[in-house]
Amino acid sequence: MYAVIAAGGKQYKVEEGEVLRIEKVNGNVGDTVTFDKVLLVAEGDALTIGQPVVANASVNAQIVEQDKAKKIIVFKYKRRKGYRRTHGHRQPYTAVKIGGIVKA
C-alpha cells in the first residue's frame, strides 16, 4: 500500500515505515504529524485518485529529526568589474517516519 501526499509545495510517494525528508514542519522530535492532502492511495490493484484530494484519507507520521541540509555555496561574479560575492545557505528540513495510511 502506498500514497502520494502533498507537503511543503512538493509531492511525495510514501509507504508505511519509510523515512522521508520534507520541508520544515513545526514540531519536536517524537511528535506525530498528520498529512491530510492525500492525492492518491493504492491498495494492491485498487487505485483511488483524488480530485484534487482523496476524501477522508490521511497519512500519519512521526518526526524523527529536525536539522539543516548540507551547505550550498552561491557565488556571484562579473568579469572585469571586480565584483565577487560568496554566500552560503543551509535549508532546514524535517525527517519523518511514515506510520500508517488511513483511507476511510
Biopython code that builds the backbone (N, CA, C, O; Angstrom):
import numpy as np
from Bio.PDB.StructureBuilder import StructureBuilder

atoms = [
    (1, "MET", "N", (0.852, -1.177, 0.000)),
    (1, "MET", "CA", (0.000, 0.000, 0.000)),
    (1, "MET", "C", (0.894, 1.235, 0.000)),
    (1, "MET", "O", (1.853, 1.323, 0.767)),
    (2, "TYR", "N", (0.566, 2.184, -0.871)),
    (2, "TYR", "CA", (1.313, 3.435, -0.901)),
    (2, "TYR", "C", (0.354, 4.586, -1.166)),
    (2, "TYR", "O", (-0.794, 4.391, -1.565)),
    (3, "ALA", "N", (0.866, 5.803, -0.929)),
    (3, "ALA", "CA", (0.061, 7.002, -1.155)),
    (3, "ALA", "C", (0.960, 8.102, -1.699)),
    (3, "ALA", "O", (2.179, 8.062, -1.535)),
    (4, "VAL", "N", (0.349, 9.076, -2.342)),
    (4, "VAL", "CA", (1.052, 10.277, -2.795)),
    (4, "VAL", "C", (0.481, 11.436, -1.993)),
    (4, "VAL", "O", (-0.723, 11.692, -2.017)),
    (5, "ILE", "N", (1.371, 12.143, -1.274)),
    (5, "ILE", "CA", (0.932, 13.266, -0.443)),
    (5, "ILE", "C", (1.572, 14.553, -0.931)),
    (5, "ILE", "O", (2.606, 14.536, -1.599)),
    (6, "ALA", "N", (0.943, 15.667, -0.587)),
    (6, "ALA", "CA", (1.496, 16.991, -0.885)),
    (6, "ALA", "C", (1.933, 17.610, 0.433)),
    (6, "ALA", "O", (1.137, 17.729, 1.364)),
    (7, "ALA", "N", (3.201, 18.005, 0.511)),
    (7, "ALA", "CA", (3.742, 18.619, 1.728)),
    (7, "ALA", "C", (4.844, 19.591, 1.335)),
    (7, "ALA", "O", (5.769, 19.233, 0.606)),
    (8, "GLY", "N", (4.740, 20.813, 1.818)),
    (8, "GLY", "CA", (5.781, 21.798, 1.550)),
    (8, "GLY", "C", (5.897, 22.188, 0.090)),
    (8, "GLY", "O", (6.987, 22.524, -0.374)),
    (9, "GLY", "N", (4.788, 22.149, -0.645)),
    (9, "GLY", "CA", (4.823, 22.547, -2.050)),
    (9, "GLY", "C", (5.349, 21.475, -2.984)),
    (9, "GLY", "O", (5.535, 21.737, -4.172)),
    (10, "LYS", "N", (5.596, 20.264, -2.474)),
    (10, "LYS", "CA", (6.102, 19.166, -3.287)),
    (10, "LYS", "C", (5.207, 17.945, -3.089)),
    (10, "LYS", "O", (4.411, 17.892, -2.151)),
    (11, "GLN", "N", (5.343, 16.972, -3.974)),
    (11, "GLN", "CA", (4.584, 15.737, -3.861)),
    (11, "GLN", "C", (5.538, 14.583, -3.579)),
    (11, "GLN", "O", (6.618, 14.506, -4.164)),
    (12, "TYR", "N", (5.134, 13.685, -2.681)),
    (12, "TYR", "CA", (5.965, 12.566, -2.275)),
    (12, "TYR", "C", (5.178, 11.276, -2.346)),
    (12, "TYR", "O", (4.016, 11.234, -1.941)),
    (13, "LYS", "N", (5.799, 10.219, -2.858)),
    (13, "LYS", "CA", (5.214, 8.881, -2.817)),
    (13, "LYS", "C", (5.717, 8.225, -1.534)),
    (13, "LYS", "O", (6.924, 8.091, -1.336)),
    (14, "VAL", "N", (4.796, 7.817, -0.663)),
    (14, "VAL", "CA", (5.179, 7.299, 0.649)),
    (14, "VAL", "C", (4.603, 5.902, 0.869)),
    (14, "VAL", "O", (3.524, 5.569, 0.380)),
    (15, "GLU", "N", (5.355, 5.098, 1.617)),
    (15, "GLU", "CA", (4.923, 3.784, 2.042)),
    (15, "GLU", "C", (5.112, 3.692, 3.546)),
    (15, "GLU", "O", (5.884, 4.456, 4.125)),
    (16, "GLU", "N", (4.422, 2.776, 4.173)),
    (16, "GLU", "CA", (4.495, 2.617, 5.617)),
    (16, "GLU", "C", (5.900, 2.174, 6.027)),
    (16, "GLU", "O", (6.476, 1.268, 5.424)),
    (17, "GLY", "N", (6.448, 2.832, 7.072)),
    (17, "GLY", "CA", (7.783, 2.512, 7.575)),
    (17, "GLY", "C", (8.911, 3.275, 6.910)),
    (17, "GLY", "O", (10.059, 3.160, 7.338)),
    (18, "GLU", "N", (8.624, 4.041, 5.891)),
    (18, "GLU", "CA", (9.633, 4.791, 5.142)),
    (18, "GLU", "C", (10.015, 6.074, 5.892)),
    (18, "GLU", "O", (9.158, 6.722, 6.491)),
    (19, "VAL", "N", (11.307, 6.438, 5.856)),
    (19, "VAL", "CA", (11.774, 7.700, 6.432)),
    (19, "VAL", "C", (11.963, 8.674, 5.282)),
    (19, "VAL", "O", (12.603, 8.351, 4.281)),
    (20, "LEU", "N", (11.396, 9.879, 5.431)),
    (20, "LEU", "CA", (11.314, 10.840, 4.340)),
    (20, "LEU", "C", (11.773, 12.205, 4.813)),
    (20, "LEU", "O", (11.415, 12.628, 5.912)),
    (21, "ARG", "N", (12.560, 12.904, 4.004)),
    (21, "ARG", "CA", (12.964, 14.283, 4.300)),
    (21, "ARG", "C", (12.035, 15.225, 3.561)),
    (21, "ARG", "O", (11.932, 15.181, 2.335)),
    (22, "ILE", "N", (11.356, 16.082, 4.322)),
    (22, "ILE", "CA", (10.435, 17.042, 3.725)),
    (22, "ILE", "C", (10.823, 18.437, 4.180)),
    (22, "ILE", "O", (11.699, 18.611, 5.027)),
    (23, "GLU", "N", (10.154, 19.432, 3.602)),
    (23, "GLU", "CA", (10.375, 20.805, 4.037)),
    (23, "GLU", "C", (10.025, 20.950, 5.513)),
    (23, "GLU", "O", (9.256, 20.150, 6.046)),
    (24, "LYS", "N", (10.577, 21.954, 6.173)),
    (24, "LYS", "CA", (10.432, 22.133, 7.619)),
    (24, "LYS", "C", (8.974, 22.135, 8.065)),
    (24, "LYS", "O", (8.135, 22.846, 7.513)),
    (25, "VAL", "N", (8.695, 21.307, 9.094)),
    (25, "VAL", "CA", (7.383, 21.235, 9.730)),
    (25, "VAL", "C", (7.597, 21.563, 11.201)),
    (25, "VAL", "O", (8.516, 21.033, 11.826)),
    (26, "ASN", "N", (6.759, 22.430, 11.758)),
    (26, "ASN", "CA", (6.897, 22.780, 13.167)),
    (26, "ASN", "C", (6.581, 21.580, 14.039)),
    (26, "ASN", "O", (5.629, 20.845, 13.778)),
    (27, "GLY", "N", (7.391, 21.383, 15.082)),
    (27, "GLY", "CA", (7.192, 20.267, 15.999)),
    (27, "GLY", "C", (8.518, 19.786, 16.527)),
    (27, "GLY", "O", (9.573, 20.145, 16.006)),
    (28, "ASN", "N", (8.465, 18.972, 17.565)),
    (28, "ASN", "CA", (9.667, 18.420, 18.177)),
    (28, "ASN", "C", (9.825, 16.963, 17.766)),
    (28, "ASN", "O", (8.893, 16.337, 17.261)),
    (29, "VAL", "N", (11.035, 16.433, 17.996)),
    (29, "VAL", "CA", (11.303, 15.034, 17.697)),
    (29, "VAL", "C", (10.383, 14.171, 18.552)),
    (29, "VAL", "O", (10.280, 14.367, 19.763)),
    (30, "GLY", "N", (9.721, 13.218, 17.913)),
    (30, "GLY", "CA", (8.790, 12.343, 18.610)),
    (30, "GLY", "C", (7.333, 12.743, 18.442)),
    (30, "GLY", "O", (6.443, 11.942, 18.729)),
    (31, "ASP", "N", (7.067, 13.959, 17.984)),
    (31, "ASP", "CA", (5.688, 14.406, 17.763)),
    (31, "ASP", "C", (5.082, 13.694, 16.554)),
    (31, "ASP", "O", (5.797, 13.237, 15.663)),
    (32, "THR", "N", (3.770, 13.612, 16.542)),
    (32, "THR", "CA", (3.045, 12.998, 15.430)),
    (32, "THR", "C", (2.498, 14.083, 14.511)),
    (32, "THR", "O", (1.958, 15.090, 14.969)),
    (33, "VAL", "N", (2.647, 13.865, 13.213)),
    (33, "VAL", "CA", (2.178, 14.800, 12.196)),
    (33, "VAL", "C", (1.194, 14.051, 11.301)),
    (33, "VAL", "O", (1.416, 12.889, 10.961)),
    (34, "THR", "N", (0.106, 14.720, 10.921)),
    (34, "THR", "CA", (-0.875, 14.128, 10.024)),
    (34, "THR", "C", (-0.917, 14.931, 8.727)),
    (34, "THR", "O", (-1.075, 16.152, 8.743)),
    (35, "PHE", "N", (-0.774, 14.234, 7.616)),
    (35, "PHE", "CA", (-0.852, 14.859, 6.298)),
    (35, "PHE", "C", (-2.237, 14.577, 5.731)),
    (35, "PHE", "O", (-2.586, 13.424, 5.481)),
    (36, "ASP", "N", (-3.029, 15.635, 5.528)),
    (36, "ASP", "CA", (-4.401, 15.495, 5.045)),
    (36, "ASP", "C", (-4.512, 15.617, 3.532)),
    (36, "ASP", "O", (-5.501, 15.178, 2.946)),
    (37, "LYS", "N", (-3.509, 16.207, 2.895)),
    (37, "LYS", "CA", (-3.547, 16.370, 1.438)),
    (37, "LYS", "C", (-3.014, 15.104, 0.773)),
    (37, "LYS", "O", (-1.861, 15.050, 0.343)),
    (38, "VAL", "N", (-3.872, 14.090, 0.698)),
    (38, "VAL", "CA", (-3.519, 12.820, 0.064)),
    (38, "VAL", "C", (-4.077, 12.854, -1.355)),
    (38, "VAL", "O", (-5.289, 12.953, -1.548)),
    (39, "LEU", "N", (-3.196, 12.771, -2.340)),
    (39, "LEU", "CA", (-3.601, 12.901, -3.736)),
    (39, "LEU", "C", (-3.974, 11.560, -4.372)),
    (39, "LEU", "O", (-4.770, 11.507, -5.310)),
    (40, "LEU", "N", (-3.384, 10.471, -3.845)),
    (40, "LEU", "CA", (-3.615, 9.158, -4.433)),
    (40, "LEU", "C", (-3.376, 8.100, -3.370)),
    (40, "LEU", "O", (-2.465, 8.235, -2.553)),
    (41, "VAL", "N", (-4.186, 7.048, -3.371)),
    (41, "VAL", "CA", (-3.986, 5.904, -2.484)),
    (41, "VAL", "C", (-4.069, 4.642, -3.320)),
    (41, "VAL", "O", (-5.034, 4.445, -4.057)),
    (42, "ALA", "N", (-3.044, 3.769, -3.208)),
    (42, "ALA", "CA", (-3.030, 2.498, -3.932)),
    (42, "ALA", "C", (-2.990, 1.367, -2.920)),
    (42, "ALA", "O", (-2.117, 1.310, -2.054)),
    (43, "GLU", "N", (-3.968, 0.460, -3.053)),
    (43, "GLU", "CA", (-4.086, -0.687, -2.159)),
    (43, "GLU", "C", (-4.162, -1.930, -3.041)),
    (43, "GLU", "O", (-5.238, -2.296, -3.515)),
    (44, "GLY", "N", (-3.021, -2.574, -3.257)),
    (44, "GLY", "CA", (-2.996, -3.700, -4.188)),
    (44, "GLY", "C", (-3.268, -3.209, -5.600)),
    (44, "GLY", "O", (-2.542, -2.360, -6.119)),
    (45, "ASP", "N", (-4.319, -3.744, -6.226)),
    (45, "ASP", "CA", (-4.696, -3.298, -7.574)),
    (45, "ASP", "C", (-5.683, -2.141, -7.548)),
    (45, "ASP", "O", (-5.922, -1.503, -8.573)),
    (46, "ALA", "N", (-6.265, -1.863, -6.364)),
    (46, "ALA", "CA", (-7.236, -0.774, -6.245)),
    (46, "ALA", "C", (-6.504, 0.564, -6.163)),
    (46, "ALA", "O", (-5.614, 0.748, -5.333)),
    (47, "LEU", "N", (-6.884, 1.477, -7.022)),
    (47, "LEU", "CA", (-6.250, 2.786, -7.086)),
    (47, "LEU", "C", (-7.319, 3.857, -6.906)),
    (47, "LEU", "O", (-8.290, 3.911, -7.659)),
    (48, "THR", "N", (-7.129, 4.713, -5.894)),
    (48, "THR", "CA", (-8.069, 5.805, -5.643)),
    (48, "THR", "C", (-7.357, 7.119, -5.909)),
    (48, "THR", "O", (-6.362, 7.433, -5.255)),
    (49, "ILE", "N", (-7.857, 7.882, -6.858)),
    (49, "ILE", "CA", (-7.250, 9.151, -7.233)),
    (49, "ILE", "C", (-8.189, 10.264, -6.798)),
    (49, "ILE", "O", (-9.386, 10.223, -7.082)),
    (50, "GLY", "N", (-7.643, 11.258, -6.107)),
    (50, "GLY", "CA", (-8.446, 12.375, -5.639)),
    (50, "GLY", "C", (-8.628, 13.441, -6.691)),
    (50, "GLY", "O", (-7.878, 13.521, -7.663)),
    (51, "GLN", "N", (-9.652, 14.267, -6.476)),
    (51, "GLN", "CA", (-9.900, 15.380, -7.380)),
    (51, "GLN", "C", (-10.143, 16.645, -6.587)),
    (51, "GLN", "O", (-11.314, 17.004, -6.469)),
    (52, "PRO", "N", (-9.205, 17.353, -6.039)),
    (52, "PRO", "CA", (-7.762, 17.095, -6.101)),
    (52, "PRO", "C", (-7.247, 16.192, -4.985)),
    (52, "PRO", "O", (-6.150, 15.648, -5.110)),
    (53, "VAL", "N", (-8.007, 16.008, -3.885)),
    (53, "VAL", "CA", (-7.531, 15.141, -2.802)),
    (53, "VAL", "C", (-8.535, 14.016, -2.560)),
    (53, "VAL", "O", (-9.716, 14.130, -2.890)),
    (54, "VAL", "N", (-8.036, 12.927, -1.975)),
    (54, "VAL", "CA", (-8.896, 11.788, -1.643)),
    (54, "VAL", "C", (-9.657, 12.134, -0.365)),
    (54, "VAL", "O", (-9.052, 12.526, 0.632)),
    (55, "ALA", "N", (-10.978, 11.990, -0.394)),
    (55, "ALA", "CA", (-11.812, 12.332, 0.759)),
    (55, "ALA", "C", (-11.564, 11.363, 1.913)),
    (55, "ALA", "O", (-11.466, 10.152, 1.713)),
    (56, "ASN", "N", (-11.465, 11.916, 3.124)),
    (56, "ASN", "CA", (-11.308, 11.152, 4.363)),
    (56, "ASN", "C", (-10.045, 10.300, 4.399)),
    (56, "ASN", "O", (-10.011, 9.302, 5.119)),
    (57, "ALA", "N", (-9.018, 10.657, 3.656)),
    (57, "ALA", "CA", (-7.752, 9.927, 3.679)),
    (57, "ALA", "C", (-6.697, 10.782, 4.358)),
    (57, "ALA", "O", (-6.694, 12.006, 4.221)),
    (58, "SER", "N", (-5.798, 10.130, 5.093)),
    (58, "SER", "CA", (-4.709, 10.851, 5.737)),
    (58, "SER", "C", (-3.529, 9.918, 5.912)),
    (58, "SER", "O", (-3.663, 8.696, 5.847)),
    (59, "VAL", "N", (-2.370, 10.519, 6.135)),
    (59, "VAL", "CA", (-1.142, 9.764, 6.378)),
    (59, "VAL", "C", (-0.575, 10.254, 7.696)),
    (59, "VAL", "O", (-0.365, 11.451, 7.888)),
    (60, "ASN", "N", (-0.329, 9.317, 8.607)),
    (60, "ASN", "CA", (0.245, 9.647, 9.905)),
    (60, "ASN", "C", (1.745, 9.420, 9.864)),
    (60, "ASN", "O", (2.225, 8.448, 9.281)),
    (61, "ALA", "N", (2.483, 10.333, 10.494)),
    (61, "ALA", "CA", (3.937, 10.220, 10.517)),
    (61, "ALA", "C", (4.464, 10.724, 11.852)),
    (61, "ALA", "O", (3.798, 11.482, 12.557)),
    (62, "GLN", "N", (5.678, 10.287, 12.186)),
    (62, "GLN", "CA", (6.320, 10.720, 13.419)),
    (62, "GLN", "C", (7.606, 11.447, 13.056)),
    (62, "GLN", "O", (8.370, 10.986, 12.208)),
    (63, "ILE", "N", (7.841, 12.589, 13.704)),
    (63, "ILE", "CA", (9.048, 13.371, 13.432)),
    (63, "ILE", "C", (10.251, 12.646, 14.032)),
    (63, "ILE", "O", (10.281, 12.337, 15.224)),
    (64, "VAL", "N", (11.244, 12.381, 13.175)),
    (64, "VAL", "CA", (12.445, 11.669, 13.585)),
    (64, "VAL", "C", (13.602, 12.645, 13.812)),
    (64, "VAL", "O", (14.429, 12.440, 14.700)),
    (65, "GLU", "N", (13.652, 13.715, 12.994)),
    (65, "GLU", "CA", (14.805, 14.617, 13.043)),
    (65, "GLU", "C", (14.403, 16.008, 12.550)),
    (65, "GLU", "O", (13.624, 16.141, 11.606)),
    (66, "GLN", "N", (14.942, 17.033, 13.195)),
    (66, "GLN", "CA", (14.828, 18.426, 12.750)),
    (66, "GLN", "C", (16.259, 18.912, 12.550)),
    (66, "GLN", "O", (17.019, 18.977, 13.516)),
    (67, "ASP", "N", (16.642, 19.249, 11.338)),
    (67, "ASP", "CA", (18.038, 19.605, 11.080)),
    (67, "ASP", "C", (18.132, 20.522, 9.865)),
    (67, "ASP", "O", (17.119, 20.950, 9.312)),
    (68, "LYS", "N", (19.365, 20.814, 9.462)),
    (68, "LYS", "CA", (19.618, 21.597, 8.263)),
    (68, "LYS", "C", (20.388, 20.737, 7.270)),
    (68, "LYS", "O", (21.200, 19.902, 7.669)),
    (69, "ALA", "N", (20.139, 20.936, 5.981)),
    (69, "ALA", "CA", (20.818, 20.191, 4.923)),
    (69, "ALA", "C", (22.256, 20.695, 4.767)),
    (69, "ALA", "O", (22.667, 21.650, 5.426)),
    (70, "LYS", "N", (23.008, 20.038, 3.887)),
    (70, "LYS", "CA", (24.378, 20.468, 3.610)),
    (70, "LYS", "C", (24.381, 21.893, 3.067)),
    (70, "LYS", "O", (23.412, 22.341, 2.454)),
    (71, "LYS", "N", (25.481, 22.592, 3.302)),
    (71, "LYS", "CA", (25.591, 23.975, 2.845)),
    (71, "LYS", "C", (25.752, 24.035, 1.326)),
    (71, "LYS", "O", (26.505, 23.272, 0.722)),
    (72, "ILE", "N", (25.020, 24.963, 0.745)),
    (72, "ILE", "CA", (25.128, 25.243, -0.687)),
    (72, "ILE", "C", (25.821, 26.586, -0.832)),
    (72, "ILE", "O", (25.405, 27.570, -0.220)),
    (73, "ILE", "N", (26.863, 26.634, -1.627)),
    (73, "ILE", "CA", (27.616, 27.870, -1.843)),
    (73, "ILE", "C", (27.080, 28.575, -3.085)),
    (73, "ILE", "O", (26.985, 27.982, -4.160)),
    (74, "VAL", "N", (26.732, 29.851, -2.920)),
    (74, "VAL", "CA", (26.266, 30.674, -4.034)),
    (74, "VAL", "C", (27.370, 31.695, -4.320)),
    (74, "VAL", "O", (27.735, 32.473, -3.439)),
    (75, "PHE", "N", (27.898, 31.697, -5.536)),
    (75, "PHE", "CA", (28.993, 32.588, -5.906)),
    (75, "PHE", "C", (28.553, 33.461, -7.064)),
    (75, "PHE", "O", (28.214, 32.960, -8.136)),
    (76, "LYS", "N", (28.560, 34.772, -6.845)),
    (76, "LYS", "CA", (28.203, 35.732, -7.885)),
    (76, "LYS", "C", (29.482, 36.395, -8.371)),
    (76, "LYS", "O", (30.374, 36.695, -7.577)),
    (77, "TYR", "N", (29.570, 36.624, -9.681)),
    (77, "TYR", "CA", (30.798, 37.120, -10.275)),
    (77, "TYR", "C", (30.476, 37.871, -11.558)),
    (77, "TYR", "O", (29.676, 37.409, -12.373)),
    (78, "LYS", "N", (31.100, 39.026, -11.734)),
    (78, "LYS", "CA", (31.003, 39.748, -13.001)),
    (78, "LYS", "C", (32.428, 39.968, -13.502)),
    (78, "LYS", "O", (33.267, 40.540, -12.805)),
    (79, "ARG", "N", (32.677, 39.514, -14.689)),
    (79, "ARG", "CA", (34.045, 39.575, -15.207)),
    (79, "ARG", "C", (34.505, 41.020, -15.421)),
    (79, "ARG", "O", (33.722, 41.884, -15.817)),
    (80, "ARG", "N", (35.747, 41.252, -15.161)),
    (80, "ARG", "CA", (36.449, 42.535, -15.374)),
    (80, "ARG", "C", (35.903, 43.682, -14.528)),
    (80, "ARG", "O", (36.277, 44.827, -14.784)),
    (81, "LYS", "N", (35.074, 43.456, -13.571)),
    (81, "LYS", "CA", (34.480, 44.530, -12.774)),
    (81, "LYS", "C", (34.905, 44.485, -11.308)),
    (81, "LYS", "O", (34.612, 45.416, -10.558)),
    (82, "GLY", "N", (35.573, 43.449, -10.896)),
    (82, "GLY", "CA", (35.987, 43.331, -9.506)),
    (82, "GLY", "C", (34.841, 42.985, -8.573)),
    (82, "GLY", "O", (34.927, 43.203, -7.364)),
    (83, "TYR", "N", (33.766, 42.443, -9.135)),
    (83, "TYR", "CA", (32.587, 42.110, -8.339)),
    (83, "TYR", "C", (32.563, 40.609, -8.067)),
    (83, "TYR", "O", (32.434, 39.798, -8.985)),
    (84, "ARG", "N", (32.692, 40.254, -6.779)),
    (84, "ARG", "CA", (32.643, 38.847, -6.351)),
    (84, "ARG", "C", (31.885, 38.787, -5.045)),
    (84, "ARG", "O", (32.176, 39.555, -4.128)),
    (85, "ARG", "N", (30.930, 37.901, -4.941)),
    (85, "ARG", "CA", (30.187, 37.704, -3.693)),
    (85, "ARG", "C", (30.039, 36.207, -3.454)),
    (85, "ARG", "O", (29.659, 35.467, -4.361)),
    (86, "THR", "N", (30.333, 35.763, -2.249)),
    (86, "THR", "CA", (30.149, 34.380, -1.859)),
    (86, "THR", "C", (29.126, 34.345, -0.734)),
    (86, "THR", "O", (29.229, 35.091, 0.239)),
    (87, "HIS", "N", (28.155, 33.483, -0.879)),
    (87, "HIS", "CA", (27.075, 33.387, 0.101)),
    (87, "HIS", "C", (26.744, 31.908, 0.294)),
    (87, "HIS", "O", (26.707, 31.150, -0.675)),
    (88, "GLY", "N", (26.505, 31.497, 1.534)),
    (88, "GLY", "CA", (26.149, 30.113, 1.816)),
    (88, "GLY", "C", (24.718, 30.017, 2.312)),
    (88, "GLY", "O", (24.169, 30.976, 2.856)),
    (89, "HIS", "N", (24.118, 28.845, 2.118)),
    (89, "HIS", "CA", (22.743, 28.642, 2.564)),
    (89, "HIS", "C", (22.554, 27.196, 3.009)),
    (89, "HIS", "O", (22.998, 26.274, 2.325)),
    (90, "ARG", "N", (21.893, 26.991, 4.159)),
    (90, "ARG", "CA", (21.532, 25.654, 4.641)),
    (90, "ARG", "C", (20.018, 25.615, 4.831)),
    (90, "ARG", "O", (19.469, 26.322, 5.676)),
    (91, "GLN", "N", (19.358, 24.788, 4.042)),
    (91, "GLN", "CA", (17.905, 24.690, 4.081)),
    (91, "GLN", "C", (17.466, 23.794, 5.234)),
    (91, "GLN", "O", (17.934, 22.660, 5.339)),
    (92, "PRO", "N", (16.575, 24.279, 6.102)),
    (92, "PRO", "CA", (16.078, 23.408, 7.174)),
    (92, "PRO", "C", (15.129, 22.342, 6.620)),
    (92, "PRO", "O", (14.377, 22.586, 5.676)),
    (93, "TYR", "N", (15.183, 21.148, 7.233)),
    (93, "TYR", "CA", (14.298, 20.069, 6.820)),
    (93, "TYR", "C", (13.800, 19.314, 8.046)),
    (93, "TYR", "O", (14.323, 19.473, 9.148)),
    (94, "THR", "N", (12.787, 18.497, 7.832)),
    (94, "THR", "CA", (12.244, 17.621, 8.857)),
    (94, "THR", "C", (12.240, 16.210, 8.298)),
    (94, "THR", "O", (11.726, 15.973, 7.204)),
    (95, "ALA", "N", (12.807, 15.273, 9.040)),
    (95, "ALA", "CA", (12.756, 13.870, 8.651)),
    (95, "ALA", "C", (11.603, 13.218, 9.388)),
    (95, "ALA", "O", (11.529, 13.299, 10.614)),
    (96, "VAL", "N", (10.699, 12.570, 8.658)),
    (96, "VAL", "CA", (9.535, 11.922, 9.263)),
    (96, "VAL", "C", (9.517, 10.446, 8.884)),
    (96, "VAL", "O", (9.938, 10.061, 7.792)),
    (97, "LYS", "N", (9.022, 9.630, 9.808)),
    (97, "LYS", "CA", (8.834, 8.194, 9.551)),
    (97, "LYS", "C", (7.337, 7.960, 9.378)),
    (97, "LYS", "O", (6.542, 8.277, 10.264)),
    (98, "ILE", "N", (6.963, 7.406, 8.234)),
    (98, "ILE", "CA", (5.562, 7.196, 7.902)),
    (98, "ILE", "C", (5.021, 6.048, 8.760)),
    (98, "ILE", "O", (5.547, 4.936, 8.741)),
    (99, "GLY", "N", (3.965, 6.344, 9.508)),
    (99, "GLY", "CA", (3.390, 5.352, 10.403)),
    (99, "GLY", "C", (2.286, 4.546, 9.758)),
    (99, "GLY", "O", (2.315, 3.316, 9.801)),
    (100, "GLY", "N", (1.332, 5.199, 9.171)),
    (100, "GLY", "CA", (0.220, 4.477, 8.565)),
    (100, "GLY", "C", (-0.553, 5.330, 7.583)),
    (100, "GLY", "O", (-0.582, 6.556, 7.682)),
    (101, "ILE", "N", (-1.181, 4.652, 6.630)),
    (101, "ILE", "CA", (-2.010, 5.317, 5.639)),
    (101, "ILE", "C", (-3.471, 4.963, 5.963)),
    (101, "ILE", "O", (-3.849, 3.791, 5.966)),
    (102, "VAL", "N", (-4.274, 5.983, 6.233)),
    (102, "VAL", "CA", (-5.667, 5.769, 6.633)),
    (102, "VAL", "C", (-6.575, 6.187, 5.476)),
    (102, "VAL", "O", (-6.529, 7.323, 5.003)),
    (103, "LYS", "N", (-7.398, 5.240, 5.039)),
    (103, "LYS", "CA", (-8.360, 5.531, 3.956)),
    (103, "LYS", "C", (-9.735, 5.113, 4.459)),
    (103, "LYS", "O", (-10.014, 3.926, 4.626)),
    (104, "ALA", "N", (-10.586, 6.099, 4.698)),
    (104, "ALA", "CA", (-11.909, 5.788, 5.261)),
    (104, "ALA", "C", (-12.973, 5.712, 4.198)),
    (104, "ALA", "O", (-14.138, 5.460, 4.507)),
]
sb = StructureBuilder()
sb.init_structure("model")
sb.init_model(0)
sb.init_chain("A")
sb.init_seg("    ")
for serial, (resi, resn, name, xyz) in enumerate(atoms, 1):
    if name == "N":
        sb.init_residue(resn, " ", resi, " ")
    sb.init_atom(name, np.array(xyz, "f"), 0.0, 1.0, " ", f" {name:<3s}", serial, name[0])
structure = sb.get_structure()
